[in-house]
Each structure stands twice: as structure tokens, then as C-alpha cells.
Amino acid sequence: MLTGIKKNKAFTLIELLVVVAIIGILAAVGVKTFNGFQERAKNALIKSNHHKILNFIKADIATCHLSGGGESKIVRYERTGGKTFRERKIRCRSGFSNELQVHFLFLGLRDPIIQSFDFYKPWTYNGTVLPNDAGAAWWGNPRKEPKYHPAYWVGKTWINEKWINGEKNLELTSYFVDEKTKITDIIKIPF
């Protein structure tokens, strides 16, 4: 009878390398999948913001029509401080211009891209200020600014006044995370 022999219960080097390789493969697949989820989520939010802005503008046009046309009044919110806004009634004729940028910020539509950039964080003064840059709507033509690219290119719905056949229109353009795919809508402003 053999009694004093101990059996070694350790893993071999090959077994450890196989385990490390498997963990590495799983981590790589997980990171790639996670990045895909993030991009799809941001694109979904960009698309959602675009459609909310589009529908809001259409609803305001209908409200103006029902209230009497271009001389009737609609509510717009303007900035009074870092995170404070006030209601202002303006004529429908002038209610579809650059005021929309701050108005949509007040309504809670946020850009899902810009908040992850380092240059943006100091603009909030430790969270005491909500910069216009945080909003999902931006007035003007879409442009790539090298200093802030891609923050002002993707994530925002660009609202641009466009005259077609002598009639005022608003062109809404939103770029997705890939910087090429976009949504564009044109709304006729009858006032």
C-alpha cells in the first residue's frame, strides 16, 4: 500500500494559456458588440430628436393656422440664465427662426454626441449652466468645424431657412454617427 505519495493539483501552463486566450476572445467580441449597441442607440436618439422637432414645427404651423395665421401668437422659450428660461409670445410670422434652437433646448431635446467631448465639460461650469451647444437643434447650415469635429456635425438637427420659389421653408438635416447617413425634411412655412 502506497501512502505517502502526494498528487500535484496545479494547472499546467498550456491550460492557463488556453483559458487566457478564451477570455481574450470573449472580451474582444463583447467590446465590439457593446460599441455597436452604443452607435445604434445614438443613431436612434438622433432620429427620434429629428422627428420630434419636425412634428413640433408642423404642430405649431397648424396652431398658427387655427389661431388666425401669421399675426397670431405662439409660445417660444428664451434663455434668462444658465439653466433658466422664460416664456415669450411671438407672432407666428417670426416664430420659425433661430429662436427654435433655444426653444428645443428648453423642451429637453439634447444632443447625444457633444456631451462626451472634453471641450464641452468646462462650458457647463460644473453643471450650473446648460449651454446652447447641448441642444439637439442648431440653427444654420450644417458645417464641419475642425476644432470641434464631429461634435457639431453629428447629433444635431440643423434647421436652415430655405427659400424655394419665393416661399419660406425650413430644411431639417440630421447626420448619424457614421457622418454620411442623414435625414432631411423640408417644411413649408406659409406665413
N, C-alpha and C positions, 0 to 999 in steps of 0.2 A: 504494500500500500504506500502510495506516494503522498506524503502530507507536506511538505514544506515548499512546494513549488507555487510561486505566485504568477498569475497570468497578467500581462501588461494590458491595461484597458484604456489606452490613449488612441487618438485619431492619427492616421498616417498623414504625411504631407500631401499626398495626392488627394485624399478625401477632403482635406481643408481647402485645397485649391479648387476643387470641383464646387464646393459649397460657395466659396467667394465668387466664382465665375457665375453661378446661378443667381446669386443676389445681385451682382452687377447687371446681368441681363434684365432681370425684373425691374431694377431701378431705372434703367435706360428706357424701357418700354413705358413705365409709369410716368416718367418726366415728359416724354413725347406726347403721351395721351393727355396729361394734365395741361400742357401748353395748347393742345388742340381744343380742349374744353374752354380754356380762357379766351382764346381767339373767337370761338363761336359765341361765347357769352357776350363779349364786347360787341361783336357784329350784330347780335340780336338786340342789344340795347341801343346801338346807333340806329338801327332800322325802326325800333319802337319810338325813339325820340323823333325821328323824321316824320313818321305817320301821325304822332300826336301833334306836332307843330302844324302839319298840313291840315289835319282835321280841325284844329283850333282856329286857324285862319279862315277856313271855309265856314265854320260856325259863326265867327264874328262878321263875315260878309253877309250871311243870312240874317243875323241880328240887325245889322245896319239897314238892310232892305226892309225888314219888318217894322223898323222904327222910323222910317222916313227917308232913307237914302244918305247921301254924303254929308248932309248938315246935321244929322242926328249924332248922338254921342255914344261912345263906348268906353269901357274902363281899361286903362293901362296902368301898370305899376312902374314907378320910377324910384331910383335909389335916393335915400336920405342919409345913409351912413354905411358903416362897414357891413352890417348884416340887416339893416332896416330899410324898409320900403314904404311908400305911401301910394294910396290910390289917387288916380287923376283921371278925370273925364275929358276926353278929347273928341273932336269931330271925326267922324268916320273917314272923311276925305283925307285926313292926315294921320290916321291911326295905323296905317300899314307901312311903316318906315322903320328907321333904326331904333325906335323905342321898343320894338319887338324883342331885341336882344336882351335887355334888362327885364322885360316883362316875363319872358320864358324862364329866366334865372329865378325870378320870384316864384313862379309856378312850380319850381323844383326840378326842372329838366337839367340834368348835369352831364357834362362831357365825361365819358368813361375812360378817356385816354390821358388827358393832361395831368390828372392828379397823381400819376405815378412818376412824373419827372421832377428832378431835383430843383430846377429853376423855379418851379411853381410854389414849392413849400414856403419860402420866405415871404411870398406875396400875401399869404394868409395871416401873417403876424400872429403865429401860434394859435390859429383857429379863430381869432377875433374878427377877421374880415373874410367876406366871401367875394373874391374878385370876379369881375365880369367874365374873365377868362374861364371860370369854372362852368359856365353855362353851356348848354348843348346847342344854342343858337348863336350865330355870328353874322353880323351884317356886312355885306360886301362880296366881292368876287373871291372865289377860292384861290389861295396863293400858298406857295411853299416858301417859308422863311427859313433859311439855313440855320439860323441861331436856335430856332425853336422846332425844327422839323423832327418828327412828324406831328408834333402836338397840335399845331393849328391846321393841319391838313386833314387828318382823320379824326373822327369822334364828334365833329361839329356838323350841324346842318347850316350850311351857308345860305343866307337869304339875300337875294340880289334883286334890285329893281330892274326890270327889263321892259322896254317899250317895243311893242310889236304892232305894226300897222296903226300907229298913233294911239294905242291903248296901253294903259299901265298894267303890268303883270309882275308877279313875284315869282322868281325862279328859286326853287329849293334844291340844293345839292348836298348829298351826304356821301362821304368816302368811307369805305370799310377798311379794316386793319391792313389788308394787302396793298392799300394805296392805289389800286387800279379800279376795283369794282366800286360802282357808285349807283345811287338812286337819284333821279332828277324828276322834279314835278314842276309844272308851270300853272300858276293860278291867276286868272284874270281878276283885276281889281276894278270894279265898274264905277268907281267914284272919282 
